[in-house]
Amino acid sequence: MNKSNISAAADQQAQGFTKKQFLSSKGFKPAEKDVLHVILEDNQIYTPDQVHQLVSEFSNRKVR
């Protein structure tokens, strides 16, 4: 990977990704993708950090 590819990848990550992109990524287990399908909005952009935080919050919530 050359410097321009690394820079482009960093820019893409800083901008964020859509729900569809996260659901098609290999970075989440199938159960986590089920959670993403529920908690992410269709027309929103999320950073990977935001998504990991949302999944963590969802997983640690108290069930009534």
C-alpha positions as CSV (number, residue, x, y, z in Angstrom):
1,M,0.0,0.0,0.0
2,N,1.5,3.4,-0.9
3,K,1.0,6.6,1.0
4,S,-1.9,7.8,-1.2
5,N,-3.8,4.6,-0.6
6,I,-3.2,4.8,3.2
7,S,-4.3,8.5,3.2
8,A,-7.4,7.6,1.2
9,A,-8.3,4.8,3.6
10,A,-7.7,7.1,6.6
11,D,-10.0,9.8,5.0
12,Q,-12.7,7.2,4.4
13,Q,-12.5,6.0,8.0
14,A,-12.6,9.5,9.4
15,Q,-15.8,10.2,7.3
16,G,-17.5,7.1,8.4
17,F,-19.6,4.3,6.8
18,T,-23.2,3.5,6.2
19,K,-25.3,0.8,7.8
20,K,-25.1,-1.3,4.7
21,Q,-21.3,-1.1,4.6
22,F,-21.1,-2.2,8.3
23,L,-23.5,-5.1,7.6
24,S,-21.4,-6.3,4.7
25,S,-18.0,-5.9,6.5
26,K,-16.1,-8.9,7.9
27,G,-15.2,-7.0,11.1
28,F,-18.4,-8.1,12.9
29,K,-19.7,-11.5,14.0
30,P,-23.1,-12.6,12.7
31,A,-24.7,-11.9,16.1
32,E,-23.2,-8.4,16.1
33,K,-24.6,-7.8,12.6
34,D,-28.0,-8.7,14.0
35,V,-27.6,-5.9,16.6
36,L,-26.3,-3.5,13.9
37,H,-29.3,-4.1,11.8
38,V,-31.5,-3.1,14.8
39,I,-29.6,-0.1,16.2
40,L,-28.2,1.6,13.1
41,E,-30.3,4.0,11.0
42,D,-30.4,3.5,7.2
43,N,-29.4,7.0,6.1
44,Q,-26.8,7.8,8.8
45,I,-23.0,7.8,8.6
46,Y,-21.1,6.2,11.5
47,T,-17.5,5.9,12.4
48,P,-16.2,2.5,13.5
49,D,-15.7,3.8,17.0
50,Q,-19.3,5.0,17.2
51,V,-20.6,1.6,16.0
52,H,-18.5,-0.4,18.5
53,Q,-19.7,1.9,21.3
54,L,-23.4,1.4,20.2
55,V,-22.9,-2.3,20.1
56,S,-21.3,-2.3,23.5
57,E,-24.1,-0.2,25.0
58,F,-26.7,-2.4,23.5
59,S,-25.0,-5.6,24.8
60,N,-24.6,-4.2,28.3
61,R,-28.1,-2.7,28.7
62,K,-30.4,-4.0,31.4
63,V,-33.3,-6.2,30.3
64,R,-36.7,-5.4,32.0
